């Protein structure tokens, strides 16, 4: 069985290489045919793949608030971080913190947090309406609420004890483009603006949790109200570009903190 899987994998990789070579062909007729077939395949996927269609529409109609376009996620992606947050609130005898999962995609992070905090209220928010609908279909927990980022209900929400922004403030092309010296699609101005919105929703003494971002949280103006939570591996090395407040790449690796406590002035 493993041999068959490996053969299929090699076949898949060879097919991708062949398609790539066709796309780079210098024959104008082959190149034109390739582009036509690529467009037809895109239209077909757009009509049959709900996830892809939602990502495309979100990119068109929610550009000002859109950060990460991809909706891929997994359950329990950050077990150490989740466990340390649980311990943080337990040490302060805060049994049922109010939690926001910002950029919740199809809900896996909310469902995971519900296992770490089984009796707490968790709000999942996403700009992608298709994702919000999937969350509502999958959810069976009355403590979970799912909202669109642009909803009035979310706009007026405050008093969160913890806000999670995991793999939200990033664009894939900033890691994969051959020329990524300047940030593409999602600027520091947009990043900081959204961080300020979230900061206003978090209590003093609450946790702001952020990871896999194109920018550093400590470069934002409101970061002066925060301090990193002291635990081993809060600061980790990420092999991904880091951009400054001028949207310029300043490093190919990051060692940013992930969990911050809001301490106020």
C-alpha positions as CSV (number, residue, x, y, z in Angstrom):
1,X,0.0,0.0,0.0
2,X,2.8,2.4,0.9
3,X,4.5,1.6,-2.5
4,X,1.3,2.5,-4.4
5,X,0.9,5.7,-2.4
6,X,4.5,6.7,-3.2
7,X,4.0,5.9,-6.9
8,X,0.9,8.1,-7.0
9,X,2.7,10.9,-5.2
10,X,5.5,10.7,-7.8
11,X,3.0,10.7,-10.6
12,X,1.3,13.8,-9.1
13,X,4.6,15.6,-8.8
14,X,5.6,14.7,-12.4
15,X,2.2,16.0,-13.6
16,X,2.7,19.3,-11.8
17,X,6.1,19.6,-13.4
18,X,4.7,19.0,-16.8
19,X,1.9,21.5,-16.3
20,X,4.5,24.1,-15.1
21,X,6.7,23.5,-18.2
22,X,3.6,24.0,-20.5
23,X,2.8,27.2,-18.7
24,X,6.4,28.4,-19.3
25,X,6.3,27.4,-23.0
26,X,7.6,29.9,-25.6
27,X,5.2,28.5,-28.2
28,X,2.5,31.2,-28.3
29,X,-0.2,28.7,-29.4
30,X,0.6,26.3,-26.6
31,X,0.7,29.1,-24.1
32,X,-2.6,30.5,-25.3
33,X,-4.3,27.1,-25.0
34,X,-2.8,26.7,-21.5
35,X,-4.2,30.0,-20.4
36,X,-7.7,29.2,-21.8
37,X,-7.7,25.8,-20.1
38,X,-6.5,27.4,-16.9
39,X,-9.3,29.9,-17.0
40,X,-11.9,27.2,-17.8
41,X,-10.7,25.2,-14.8
42,X,-10.8,28.3,-12.6
43,X,-14.5,28.9,-13.6
44,X,-15.3,25.2,-13.0
45,X,-13.8,25.3,-9.5
46,X,-15.5,28.6,-8.8
47,X,-18.9,27.0,-9.5
48,X,-18.3,23.7,-7.7
49,X,-16.0,24.5,-4.8
50,X,-17.7,26.5,-2.1
51,X,-14.5,27.2,-0.2
52,X,-12.7,28.5,-3.2
53,X,-15.7,30.6,-4.2
54,X,-15.9,32.1,-0.7
55,X,-12.2,33.0,-0.7
56,X,-12.5,34.7,-4.1
57,X,-15.6,36.6,-3.2
58,X,-14.1,37.7,0.1
59,X,-11.1,39.0,-1.8
60,X,-13.4,41.0,-4.1
61,X,-15.9,42.5,-1.6
62,X,-14.1,42.6,1.7
63,X,-10.8,44.0,0.6
64,X,-10.5,46.6,3.4
65,X,-10.9,44.1,6.2
66,X,-9.4,41.0,4.6
67,X,-6.1,39.8,5.9
68,X,-5.5,36.1,5.3
69,X,-7.4,35.0,2.2
70,X,-6.9,31.2,2.7
71,X,-9.4,29.4,5.0
72,X,-7.3,26.4,5.8
73,X,-7.1,25.4,9.4
74,X,-6.7,22.5,11.8
75,X,-7.8,21.5,15.3
76,X,-5.4,22.1,18.2
77,X,-2.7,23.8,16.1
78,X,-1.1,25.5,19.1
79,X,-1.4,23.1,22.1
80,X,1.4,24.7,24.1
81,X,-0.1,28.2,23.7
82,X,-3.6,27.0,24.6
83,X,-2.4,25.2,27.7
84,X,-0.4,28.2,28.9
85,X,-3.4,30.4,28.5
86,X,-5.4,27.9,30.5
87,X,-2.8,28.0,33.3
88,X,-2.7,31.8,33.2
89,X,-6.4,32.1,33.9
90,X,-6.4,29.3,36.5
91,X,-3.6,30.9,38.4
92,X,-5.8,34.1,38.7
93,X,-8.9,32.1,39.5
94,X,-10.7,33.3,36.4
95,X,-12.7,30.2,35.6
96,X,-14.8,31.2,32.6
97,X,-12.9,33.8,30.6
98,X,-14.8,35.4,27.6
99,X,-12.8,34.5,24.5
100,X,-12.6,35.8,21.0
101,X,-11.2,33.7,18.1
102,X,-10.6,36.3,15.5
103,X,-10.3,34.9,11.9
104,X,-11.9,31.6,13.1
105,X,-12.2,30.1,9.5
106,X,-14.4,27.0,9.7
107,X,-14.3,26.8,13.5
108,X,-11.6,24.4,14.4
109,X,-9.9,26.8,16.8
110,X,-13.2,27.6,18.6
111,X,-13.9,23.9,19.0
112,X,-10.4,23.3,20.3
113,X,-10.6,26.2,22.8
114,X,-13.9,24.8,24.0
115,X,-12.0,21.7,25.1
116,X,-9.5,23.8,27.0
117,X,-12.2,26.0,28.5
118,X,-15.3,23.8,28.6
119,X,-17.7,26.2,30.3
120,X,-16.7,29.5,28.8
121,X,-18.3,31.7,26.2
122,X,-16.3,31.7,22.9
123,X,-17.0,34.1,20.0
124,X,-15.7,33.1,16.6
125,X,-15.4,35.9,14.0
126,X,-14.5,35.7,10.3
127,X,-14.8,38.1,7.3
128,X,-15.8,35.1,5.1
129,X,-19.5,34.5,5.2
130,X,-19.2,30.9,3.9
131,X,-16.9,30.1,6.8
132,X,-19.3,31.5,9.4
133,X,-22.1,29.4,7.9
134,X,-19.9,26.3,8.1
135,X,-19.2,27.1,11.8
136,X,-22.8,27.4,12.6
137,X,-23.6,24.1,10.8
138,X,-20.9,22.2,12.7
139,X,-21.4,23.8,16.2
140,X,-23.4,21.9,18.8
141,X,-22.3,24.0,21.8
142,X,-24.6,26.7,23.1
143,X,-21.5,28.6,24.5
144,X,-20.2,29.2,20.9
145,X,-21.3,32.1,18.8
146,X,-20.2,32.8,15.3
147,X,-20.3,36.3,13.7
148,X,-19.2,38.0,10.5
149,X,-16.4,40.6,11.1
150,X,-18.6,43.3,9.6
151,X,-21.6,42.6,11.7
152,X,-23.0,45.3,14.1
153,X,-23.1,42.7,16.9
154,X,-19.3,42.2,16.7
155,X,-18.7,45.9,16.3
156,X,-20.2,46.7,19.7
157,X,-18.7,43.7,21.6
158,X,-16.2,44.4,24.4
159,X,-14.8,43.0,27.6
160,X,-13.0,40.0,26.2
161,X,-10.6,38.2,28.5
162,X,-8.6,36.7,25.7
163,X,-8.3,37.4,21.9
164,X,-6.7,34.8,19.6
165,X,-5.4,35.9,16.2
166,X,-3.5,32.9,14.9
167,X,-2.3,32.9,11.3
168,X,-4.6,35.7,10.5
169,X,-2.4,38.8,9.7
170,X,-0.5,37.3,6.8
171,X,-0.5,36.8,3.0
172,X,0.9,33.7,1.4
173,X,2.5,35.6,-1.4
174,X,4.7,37.4,1.1
175,X,6.4,34.0,1.8
176,X,6.3,32.5,-1.7
177,X,6.9,35.4,-4.1
178,X,10.3,35.5,-5.7
179,X,10.3,39.3,-5.1
180,X,8.9,39.9,-1.6
181,X,11.0,42.9,-0.6
182,X,7.8,45.0,-0.2
183,X,4.7,43.5,1.5
184,X,1.8,42.7,-0.9
185,X,-1.9,42.9,-0.3
186,X,-2.0,43.5,3.4
187,X,-0.1,46.6,4.7
188,X,1.1,47.5,8.2
189,X,-1.5,50.3,8.2
190,X,-4.2,47.7,7.9
191,X,-2.6,45.5,10.4
192,X,-2.2,48.2,13.0
193,X,-5.7,49.5,12.4
194,X,-7.2,46.1,13.1
195,X,-5.0,45.5,16.2
196,X,-6.3,48.8,17.6
197,X,-9.9,47.6,17.1
198,X,-9.2,44.4,18.9
199,X,-7.3,46.2,21.7
200,X,-10.4,48.2,22.5
201,X,-12.3,45.0,23.0
202,X,-9.8,43.4,25.4
203,X,-9.9,43.9,29.2
204,X,-6.9,45.1,31.2
205,X,-5.4,41.8,32.5
206,X,-6.5,40.0,29.4
207,X,-4.4,38.0,26.9
208,X,-3.7,39.0,23.3
209,X,-2.4,35.9,21.4
210,X,-0.9,36.4,18.0
211,X,1.2,34.1,15.8
212,X,2.2,33.7,12.1
213,X,1.9,37.4,11.2
214,X,3.8,39.4,8.5
215,X,4.4,42.2,11.1
216,X,5.5,42.4,14.7
217,X,2.8,43.2,17.3
218,X,5.4,45.2,19.2
219,X,5.6,47.7,16.3
220,X,2.0,48.8,16.8
221,X,1.3,51.9,18.8
222,X,-1.0,50.1,21.3
223,X,1.7,47.5,22.2
224,X,3.0,49.9,25.0
225,X,0.0,48.6,27.0
226,X,1.2,45.0,26.8
227,X,4.0,42.8,28.1
228,X,4.9,39.2,27.0
229,X,3.7,36.5,29.3
230,X,6.6,34.7,30.9
231,X,6.8,31.1,29.8
232,X,9.3,29.0,27.9
233,X,8.7,28.9,24.2
234,X,6.5,32.0,24.2
235,X,9.1,33.5,21.9
236,X,9.7,31.1,18.9
237,X,11.7,31.2,15.7
238,X,9.6,31.3,12.6
239,X,11.2,30.9,9.1
240,X,9.0,33.5,7.5
241,X,9.7,37.1,6.3
242,X,9.2,40.0,8.8
243,X,8.1,43.4,7.5
244,X,8.5,46.8,9.2
245,X,6.1,49.7,9.6
246,X,7.1,50.9,6.1
247,X,6.0,47.6,4.6
248,X,9.6,46.7,3.8
249,X,11.1,43.2,4.5
250,X,13.7,43.5,7.2
251,X,14.4,39.8,7.9
252,X,13.8,36.3,6.5
253,X,13.1,34.9,10.0
254,X,11.1,36.1,13.1
255,X,11.5,35.6,16.8
256,X,8.3,37.3,18.0
257,X,6.5,36.7,21.2
258,X,3.1,35.1,20.9
259,X,1.2,35.7,24.1
260,X,0.9,39.2,25.7
261,X,-0.9,40.4,28.8
262,X,-2.7,43.7,28.6
263,X,-1.3,45.7,31.6
264,X,-2.7,49.2,30.8
265,X,-0.8,52.4,31.3
